[in-house]
């Protein structure tokens, strides 16, 4: 399983996924992977966590995607 597949699997849980989570899985370029997944058409939401120096990401659910169209 590639790093991109592993990240996508985690994002599909609907939970926020951070750089810290990625490093714990030995994935060091999460931003690049998120960029690639966005380019492939995945709708990924990003947020900055107050008091933290990293971003967190999650995949929009199908229901959320339908509501935004």
Secondary structure, 3 states (H helix, E strand, C coil): CCHHHHHHHHHCCCCCEEHHHHHHCCCCCHHHHHHHHHHCCCCEEEEECCCCCCEEEEECCHHHHHHCC
